[in-house]
Amino acid sequence: MNEMQKIVPSLWFDKETEEAVNLYVSIFNGSPHKRRDSRIISITRYEKGMDVPGAEQMEGKVLTAIFELNGQRFMALDGGPIFKFNEAVSFYVECEDQDEVDYFWKRLSAVPEAEQCGWLKDKFGLAWQIIPKQMGDLLGSPMRKKALAATNAMLQMKKIVIADLQRAFDQA
């Protein structure tokens, strides 16, 4: 990406920014339908003598990391245990097919009890929605009886299974 995006999501980690950024870049670069490269653009670290609260305890940790996932820019930092991720904010990954849904699900899901309707949490507590692009067409169909059947099928799922959504739609 040549220009910085107007809106760049910023992620506050305790002390795991570098691990998280490396994991996310690796996962997105290995995607079956990778559209753009994912990369780490820059990492700035806390240093001795830095006039930042808590800098001495954070020396060597990530002050800021700028990275891109499939062309989408993010900023992340190690800020300590003050704030935690929750489901009020999630990242929606639109997948081309079941292989791509399965790929992201296998690599990101780390909290089985948080899995529902295509949502998952990764090992850092960040919420993701791993959604096949076909789901919008099925759930938003003007054939409301069929759309409702697909919606009800989706509501019973953890990971979205396209064939099961399509079957519910077709049989309604």
N, C-alpha and C positions, 0 to 999 in steps of 0.2 A: 504494500500500500504506500503510495507516494506522499500523501498528506495525512496528517493526524486527523482522526475522526473527530467530529464535534462532541460526541458523547462516547466516553471510554469507561466501561465498567471498572471499578476499583475494588480489589479483593483484599480484605484484611485477614491475614493468617496470624496465628500465635507465633510460631517460629519455623513453619514448614513451607514458606514461599518457594524456596529453591526446589525442593522435592516436588511440590505441586506443579510448578511451571514446567519442569522437565517431564513429568508424567503426562500432563495435558498435551504438550507439544508432541511427544512421542506417540500418544494415542491418536491424535488427529492426523499426524503424518502417515500413520499406518492404515487409515480408513480405507475400506474397499472402494469407495467412490470419492476419493480425495479430490477436491475441486481446486484448492490453492495450497501452497505450502504453509506450514505453521512453523514459527520460529521465535527464538528469544532475541529481542532487539538489544536490550541493555539490562545490566544489573549494577546497581549502586549499593555499596555495603556500609553499615555502621562502622565508624572508625573511632579510634581513641582520640579524645580531644574535640569531638564533634559536639556542638552546643545544641543537643537534642535531649529532652528528658529520657532517662534510662539508657542512653547510648553506651555507657560503660558495660552494662550487663548484656547488651545486644551486640557488642563488638564482633564483626565478621558476619553477622546475620544480614539479611536483605533489607535495606532501607527502601528501595524501590526496584521493581522488575517490570520492564515493558516487554510484552510478548504478543504474538498474533496466533490465533487459532483459525485456520481457514480464512485468513484475511481480516478477521475481526480483531481489533486491537484491545488489549486489556492492560491494566496496571495492577500490580500486587505488592504487598509489603508485609514484613514481619513487624507486627505492632504489639505483641504480647497478648495475654489471655483476656483482654478487656471485652472484646466483642466476639460473638459466635455467629456463624451462618445459620439461617433458618429457611423454611420453605416459602417465606414471603417473597423471596427473590430466587429465581431459578434460571438456568440457561436451557433454552429450547433448541434441541438438535434435530433438524428435519432430515430424515433418512430416506434414501432412494428405495430400499427394499428390505426384506427380512434379514438378509445377510448383514446389512449395515446396522440395523436395529440390534441384532445379536452381538455384533462386534463391539459397539459402544457399551451395551448393557454388561457384557462380560468384563470389560476393562474398567468401567466406572463404578458399578454397583458394589458397595461395601457394607451396607446397612440393610439386611433383608427386611426388617420390620418397617422400614420407610418406603418400601416398594409398593406403588399403587398407581394404576391407570397410566402407566408409562413414566411415572416419576421415580427417581432413585436418589440416594445420597452417596457421595463418594467417601473415601477414607478421611477426608478433611472436613466432612459435614456439609459440603456444598451440594445444593439440590440441582438436579438436571432433569429435563424432560426429553426422553428419547422416543421420538414420534415419527412413524412412517408418513410420508407425504400423502398417501392414499387415505389416511384417516379423516382428513378435513373434508374430502369429497363424500365419503360415506356418511359421516355424521351430519354434514350440512346439506345432504341431498334434499331436493324438493319433494321427494317421495317420503313423506314424514313417517309412515309406518315402518318402512325399511330403515330409515335413519335412526328411529327410536330403538329398533332391534339391535342395530350396530352399536349404538350408544350404551344400551344395557349390557351388551357383551363386553364392551370396553371397561365398563365400571366394575366388572368381576375380575379383570386381569391385573397382573402386576406388570410384567413386560408385555407390550403390545404384540399380538400375533396377528399379522395381516390376514392370513387364511381364515382364522376364526372370526374376525370382523366381517370379512367378505361373505363367509358362510351365513352368519346371522342376518346380514343384509339381504342376501339372495333368497333365503328361506322365509322371509317375512311376507 
